Structure formats: C-alpha cells, structure tokens
Amino acid sequence: MQTFRVYQSLWAMERRRPDGQEWTLEQKLSMIRDAGFDGAGVRFADVQYARTVTAFLREHGMSWQAQCYPRTVDDLKPIIEHVQELGADHINLQADVRPYTLQECIPYIEGWRRLAEDAGIALHIETHRDRMTTDLLFTLHLLDRFPDLRLTADLSHYVVGREFAWPISAENHALMHRIIDNAWGFHGRVASREQIQLQLAFKQHRQWVELFMDWWEYGFRSWMARAGDGAVLTFLCELGPPEYAMTGADGYELSDRWEEAQLMMRMVRALWARCISEQAIAPARRA
C-alpha cells in the first residue's frame, strides 16, 4: 500500500504584512494540525527550532520532511545528525551552489548521496531557482549523468525560468515529464511564464492551475508505477509570503494564502484519490 502525505510549509506561514502582525510558532503549528495537514516542512539547520517543531508534530501523530540548503558536502553532515536524532521521512536538499559545468556538480551530488546512503536516509534534490538546479536543461543534463537521482519537483521555477509560452508546447511538456519521472516528492505552487505564484481561485489563472494539476497527476501516476509497496509520496503546499505572493499598492496580499493552502491540500488529495481509484479499477478490467 502506497501512502500520500500533504504537508504545509512553515515558511509559507510567514505573513510579512505591512502592519507587522505575525502568528506565533505555536499558532502556526496548531493551524496546520487543525486544518488536517499530515505534517510540515521543517528547516533543520536550526536544530533547536527543529526540536521544537518536530516535538509538536510527533505529539499529534504528524510527520515532516527535513529541509536544508548546503553549500558544501560537509554541510550535510550536521543535518543528517539532526535527522538521526529527530527523524524525518526524507531530507529535502536545495543545493546552494551554482557550478558552471556539469563536471563541477559531480562531487557535490556524489558526496551528498554517499552521506545519506551511509546513514540510511532518503535524500531528494529540489528543483529551484538560484540553486544548482536553477535551469531546466542543466538539470536534465544532471539526470543524464545520474539517471536514478531523486528529485523534489517544484515545477513553478521552470515555468518562470524558461518563460514557457502558452499553450505549452509538446517539447516543453516532454522536458517537464523527464523531471517529473524522477520526482519522489512535490512542492506545490502554480506559476505562469511571468509570475512565480498565482492565486488559485482567480478565473484568469484557471488555465495555469489546470496545467499544474495535469502535471501533478502525471507525476502521481509515474511515481505509483516506480515506487514499491509501503512507499510514501509527499506534497508540500508552499505558497510563499511576499514577494512570492503578489501585493497591492498598500502592501497587502491580493488573496488569502492560508485559505489557498487548504484549497490546494483538498485539490491534490482529491487528485490522489482519483489516481488510486483508477489504478484499482484497471486490474479488474484486465481480469
């Protein structure tokens, strides 16, 4: 039996309002719990912060992913120690280096993977702008070199980074499918070719929302075929604060991100349920 967990990003719980009003950490965690999320994405570089957050999540039967941003191979070592102490279903790694050539990337990837493998911890490399994986084509070259590399697919960065024209071409769909076919987790945000984060309910954004739902559906089905029984797929709702979130002239956001995060949770859970249902029906039809 494969499992699907929907997490909420704690970074996305920052409000950054002009009036300075913020939720306390306890409020944020209680809101995530009460909304029905399965857990959260937790920054592990600050071990005391991670201890506080994971203690709450554990107490309430929730889980988490460990997020980190190493600049060297050795930077991953304390993160692994924290995960060994506190647990996590996987490490989500944003490679905070910008090598000019593929050859320069190899020691980083090999070193991080070796450390995680030796510790018996799952490691996912996140697709993200201003990181090793900033460019779609460069990341595909990484996959040519490391075909079994496990990615966390944040697809929004490539839509903006490559300025995908609408309608999305067959060529660009194929490039994105290559990324998705190596995805072992997803970070959720809807982008257009010019904006990294669109409001989910605005009617003018509907085509982009549907595009991402189609890509996520493809990703769910691809993962189901690759992953074994007992595997866990995570989806982190990551609707970020300004300047990810668009604001008006008064500095306040144009929509309620917390409401949108809960909407996204419901949308992807419904999508997962449909994929599971159709997967169960297909063998019966063949029989």
C-alpha positions as CSV (number, residue, x, y, z in Angstrom):
1,M,0.0,0.0,0.0
2,Q,1.4,3.4,-1.0
3,T,0.8,6.5,1.1
4,F,0.3,10.1,0.2
5,R,1.1,12.8,2.7
6,V,0.3,16.5,2.3
7,Y,2.4,18.9,4.2
8,Q,2.3,22.6,4.8
9,S,5.4,24.8,4.6
10,L,6.2,26.7,7.7
11,W,8.0,29.3,5.6
12,A,4.6,29.8,3.9
13,M,3.1,30.6,7.3
14,E,5.0,33.8,7.4
15,R,2.7,36.8,6.7
16,R,5.1,39.7,6.2
17,R,2.3,42.2,6.4
18,P,2.9,46.0,6.4
19,D,1.4,46.1,10.0
20,G,4.0,43.5,11.2
21,Q,1.4,41.1,12.5
22,E,2.7,37.5,12.6
23,W,1.4,34.3,14.0
24,T,3.5,32.7,16.8
25,L,5.1,29.3,16.1
26,E,2.6,27.6,18.3
27,Q,-0.3,29.2,16.4
28,K,1.2,28.2,13.1
29,L,1.6,24.5,14.2
30,S,-1.9,24.4,15.7
31,M,-3.4,25.8,12.5
32,I,-1.6,23.2,10.4
33,R,-2.8,20.4,12.7
34,D,-6.4,21.7,12.8
35,A,-6.6,22.2,9.1
36,G,-5.9,18.5,8.6
37,F,-2.4,18.5,7.1
38,D,-0.3,15.4,7.6
39,G,2.7,17.4,8.7
40,A,5.1,20.2,7.7
41,G,8.3,21.0,6.0
42,V,10.8,21.9,8.7
43,R,14.1,23.8,8.5
44,F,16.7,21.6,10.0
45,A,19.8,23.9,10.0
46,D,18.5,25.4,13.3
47,V,18.4,22.3,15.5
48,Q,16.6,23.9,18.4
49,Y,13.9,25.1,16.1
50,A,13.7,21.7,14.6
51,R,13.4,20.1,18.0
52,T,10.5,22.4,19.0
53,V,8.6,21.8,15.8
54,T,9.1,18.1,15.5
55,A,8.1,17.6,19.2
56,F,4.8,19.2,18.4
57,L,4.3,17.2,15.2
58,R,5.2,13.9,16.9
59,E,2.9,14.6,19.8
60,H,0.0,15.0,17.4
61,G,0.8,12.0,15.2
62,M,2.1,14.1,12.3
63,S,5.3,13.8,10.2
64,W,7.7,16.0,8.5
65,Q,10.4,16.5,5.9
66,A,13.8,17.9,6.8
67,Q,14.8,20.9,4.6
68,C,18.4,22.0,4.2
69,Y,20.5,24.3,2.0
70,P,24.1,23.0,2.0
71,R,26.9,24.9,0.3
72,T,29.5,22.1,0.7
73,V,29.3,18.3,1.0
74,D,30.2,18.5,4.7
75,D,27.3,20.9,5.3
76,L,25.0,17.9,5.1
77,K,26.7,16.1,8.0
78,P,25.0,18.0,10.8
79,I,21.6,17.8,9.0
80,I,22.0,14.0,9.0
81,E,22.8,14.0,12.7
82,H,19.7,16.1,13.4
83,V,17.6,13.7,11.3
84,Q,19.1,10.7,13.1
85,E,18.1,12.4,16.4
86,L,14.6,13.8,15.4
87,G,13.5,11.7,12.4
88,A,12.1,12.7,9.1
89,D,10.6,10.9,6.1
90,H,13.3,12.3,3.9
91,I,15.8,15.2,3.5
92,N,14.9,17.8,1.0
93,L,18.1,19.4,-0.2
94,Q,18.3,22.7,-2.0
95,A,21.9,22.7,-3.4
96,D,23.0,26.3,-2.6
97,V,25.9,26.2,-5.1
98,R,25.9,27.3,-8.7
99,P,28.5,25.3,-10.7
100,Y,29.2,26.5,-14.2
101,T,29.7,23.0,-15.6
102,L,28.2,19.6,-15.1
103,Q,31.6,18.2,-14.2
104,E,31.8,20.6,-11.2
105,C,28.4,19.2,-9.9
106,I,29.5,15.6,-9.7
107,P,31.5,15.8,-6.4
108,Y,28.6,17.5,-4.7
109,I,25.9,15.0,-5.8
110,E,28.1,12.0,-5.2
111,G,29.1,13.3,-1.7
112,W,25.6,14.2,-0.6
113,R,24.2,10.9,-1.8
114,R,27.0,8.9,-0.2
115,L,26.4,10.6,3.2
116,A,22.7,10.0,3.0
117,E,23.0,6.4,1.9
118,D,25.5,5.6,4.6
119,A,23.0,7.0,7.1
120,G,20.1,5.1,5.6
121,I,18.2,8.4,5.0
122,A,16.2,9.2,1.8
123,L,17.6,12.3,0.0
124,H,15.7,14.4,-2.6
125,I,17.3,17.2,-4.5
126,E,14.9,20.1,-5.1
127,T,14.5,21.9,-8.4
128,H,14.8,25.6,-7.5
129,R,15.9,28.9,-9.0
130,D,19.3,30.3,-7.9
131,R,20.5,26.8,-7.0
132,M,22.4,24.0,-8.8
133,T,19.1,23.0,-10.4
134,T,18.1,26.6,-11.5
135,D,17.9,25.8,-15.2
136,L,15.7,23.1,-16.7
137,L,18.1,21.9,-19.4
138,F,21.1,21.9,-17.0
139,T,19.1,19.7,-14.6
140,L,18.2,17.3,-17.4
141,H,22.0,17.0,-18.0
142,L,22.4,16.1,-14.3
143,L,19.8,13.4,-14.9
144,D,21.7,12.1,-17.8
145,R,24.7,11.7,-15.5
146,F,22.7,10.5,-12.5
147,P,19.6,8.8,-14.0
148,D,18.4,7.5,-10.6
149,L,18.7,10.9,-8.9
150,R,15.6,11.5,-6.8
151,L,14.2,15.0,-7.1
152,T,11.7,17.1,-5.3
153,A,9.9,18.7,-8.2
154,D,8.9,22.3,-7.7
155,L,7.8,22.8,-11.3
156,S,6.9,26.5,-10.8
157,H,10.6,27.5,-11.1
158,Y,11.0,26.1,-14.6
159,V,7.8,27.6,-16.0
160,V,9.1,31.1,-14.9
161,G,12.8,30.4,-15.6
162,R,12.2,29.2,-19.2
163,E,9.2,31.5,-19.8
164,F,7.0,28.8,-21.2
165,A,4.7,30.3,-23.8
166,W,1.0,29.4,-23.8
167,P,-0.1,26.9,-25.0
168,I,2.7,24.8,-23.6
169,S,4.5,23.1,-26.5
170,A,4.8,19.3,-26.8
171,E,8.6,19.8,-26.5
172,N,8.2,21.6,-23.2
173,H,5.8,19.0,-21.9
174,A,8.3,16.3,-22.7
175,L,11.1,18.2,-20.9
176,M,8.9,18.6,-17.8
177,H,7.9,15.0,-17.9
178,R,11.5,14.0,-17.7
179,I,11.8,16.0,-14.5
180,I,8.6,14.6,-13.1
181,D,9.7,11.0,-13.9
182,N,12.5,11.5,-11.4
183,A,10.3,13.1,-8.8
184,W,9.9,11.4,-5.4
185,G,8.1,14.4,-3.8
186,F,6.5,17.6,-4.9
187,H,6.4,21.2,-3.7
188,G,3.1,22.8,-4.6
189,R,2.8,26.2,-6.2
190,V,1.2,27.4,-9.5
191,A,3.2,29.7,-11.8
192,S,2.7,31.4,-15.1
193,R,5.5,32.3,-17.5
194,E,5.9,35.6,-15.7
195,Q,4.8,35.1,-12.1
196,I,6.1,32.5,-9.7
197,Q,2.9,32.3,-7.6
198,L,-0.6,32.7,-8.9
199,Q,-3.8,33.0,-6.9
200,L,-5.6,29.6,-7.2
201,A,-9.2,31.0,-7.4
202,F,-8.7,33.9,-9.8
203,K,-10.5,32.9,-13.0
204,Q,-7.8,34.4,-15.2
205,H,-5.3,31.9,-13.8
206,R,-7.5,28.8,-14.4
207,Q,-5.5,27.5,-17.4
208,W,-2.3,27.6,-15.4
209,V,-3.9,25.8,-12.4
210,E,-5.2,23.1,-14.7
211,L,-1.8,22.8,-16.3
212,F,-0.2,22.1,-12.9
213,M,-2.9,19.7,-11.9
214,D,-2.3,17.8,-15.1
215,W,1.5,17.7,-14.4
216,W,0.9,16.6,-10.8
217,E,-1.5,13.9,-12.0
218,Y,1.2,12.7,-14.4
219,G,3.6,12.8,-11.5
220,F,1.4,10.8,-9.2
221,R,0.9,8.1,-11.7
222,S,4.5,8.0,-12.7
223,W,5.5,7.7,-9.0
224,M,3.0,4.9,-8.4
225,A,4.5,2.9,-11.1
226,R,8.1,3.4,-9.9
227,A,7.7,3.2,-6.1
228,G,7.2,0.0,-4.2
229,D,4.6,-1.1,-1.7
230,G,4.9,0.9,1.5
231,A,6.4,3.9,-0.2
232,V,5.4,7.4,0.8
233,L,4.9,10.3,-1.6
234,T,4.9,13.8,-0.1
235,F,3.4,17.0,-1.4
236,L,4.4,20.2,0.3
237,C,2.0,23.2,-0.1
238,E,4.4,26.0,-0.4
239,L,2.6,29.3,-1.2
240,G,5.2,31.7,-0.1
241,P,4.9,35.1,1.5
242,P,5.7,38.4,-0.3
243,E,7.5,38.8,-2.7
244,Y,6.4,35.4,-3.8
245,A,2.8,36.4,-3.1
246,M,1.6,39.4,-5.1
247,T,0.6,42.5,-3.2
248,G,-1.4,45.7,-4.0
249,A,-0.3,49.3,-3.7
250,D,-1.0,49.1,0.0
251,G,1.5,46.3,0.5
252,Y,-1.2,43.7,1.5
253,E,-1.7,40.5,-0.4
254,L,-4.3,40.1,-3.1
255,S,-5.6,36.8,-1.7
256,D,-5.7,34.7,1.5
257,R,-2.7,32.3,1.2
258,W,-3.7,30.3,4.2
259,E,-7.1,29.6,2.6
260,E,-5.4,28.8,-0.7
261,A,-3.0,26.3,1.0
262,Q,-6.0,24.5,2.4
263,L,-7.7,24.5,-1.0
264,M,-4.5,23.1,-2.6
265,M,-4.5,20.4,0.0
266,R,-8.0,19.4,-0.9
267,M,-7.3,19.6,-4.6
268,V,-4.2,17.3,-4.5
269,R,-5.8,14.8,-2.1
270,A,-8.8,14.5,-4.5
271,L,-6.4,14.0,-7.4
272,W,-4.5,11.3,-5.5
273,A,-7.8,9.6,-4.6
274,R,-8.8,9.5,-8.2
275,C,-5.5,8.1,-9.3
276,I,-5.7,5.4,-6.7
277,S,-9.3,4.6,-7.6
278,E,-8.4,4.3,-11.3
279,Q,-5.4,2.2,-10.5
280,A,-7.6,-0.3,-8.6
281,I,-10.2,-0.4,-11.4
282,A,-7.6,-1.1,-14.2
283,P,-6.6,-4.6,-13.0
284,A,-10.2,-5.6,-12.5
285,R,-10.9,-4.6,-16.1
286,R,-8.0,-6.6,-17.4
287,A,-9.1,-9.6,-15.5
